[in-house]
């Protein structure tokens, strides 16, 4: 049971009614050069926004955004992640110290066969570090099957963790909202399906960044992380190599400081629950925009 969040069969007791005001679509995004470097000096006139192929009128635009930031750090503590937990805790603490400002918030969830909220929304780095100190990875359990390959108990609930973080913690927050996943992407026991986790992330305007760590002897699913991150405007960092986790957190920190934010009132104002595809183009075709691929026009 995850303190402060519903979990288990109760999650399936009813289909929650999600209400989202789609009169104003807000998108936070980054722009990269052909070489992959961040581009932070563009203006409103450099962008054109399309929804389902139709050009939209941008109402508001910000560069080097100072919008409030809410971060959810979701750490996979299953046995296959045991070797990276210590490094992850230290790198995450350093990340929070450098990124969080007084008006920003963060929370910490661990997931394996169970979900646990180790630190609720707070702007206190000290409280987050205290929560990180309580993160303990599960030692791998060697179970002999037909060969010498060790396996871990079934039940890693990654999609549940993403869904609940978005629905319970991020949906009602304002400003920029980010989920950081430290996991091998393998899910073996979630109540929610991948499409549910992705949809709830869209409904909560959450961008997902995945830190992908895998051990050859265990199962992994980088493809699931690419879908979650790519569709919401984030990306996947491969942190299997020594030192790469520190580098990934540093790169994420730089990305948080080099973002743009725009808003528009959609020409299609129907609240029919349909998914609307959004594309942001730049005048310079060599530049690549990293943004979520759409939103749900949830019913009133």
Helices and strands as residue ranges (DSSP letters): G 8-12, E 25-32, G 44-46, E 47-51, E 54-56, E 58-63, E 69-76, G 79-84, H 85-99, E 105-111, E 115-122, H 125-133, H 158-164, I 165-170, E 176-183, H 194-203, E 206-212, H 222-232, E 236-238, H 244-256, E 260-264, E 275-282, E 288-290, E 294-296
